[in-house]
Amino acid sequence: MAKKSSRLQFGLVCTVCNKQNYVVEKNKINTTEALKLMKYCNKCKKHTEHKEKKKLD
């Protein structure tokens, strides 16, 4: 039987064009606030801030 993990999957959405570019995992116990990362966006063709979307199933 599989263990219940404390890690959750989230999508990262570009704040400029609202395109979901990345899927990441985070530990819900250690990281309680929403993620904000500078990542490359294919649509914008530059590094922009990406925010955490919602939990993926």
PyMOL commands that set and color helices and strands:
alter all, ss='L'
color gray80, all
select strands_A, chain A and resi 7-14+20-27+36-41+46-55
alter strands_A, ss='S'
color yellow, strands_A
deselect
rebuild
show_as cartoon
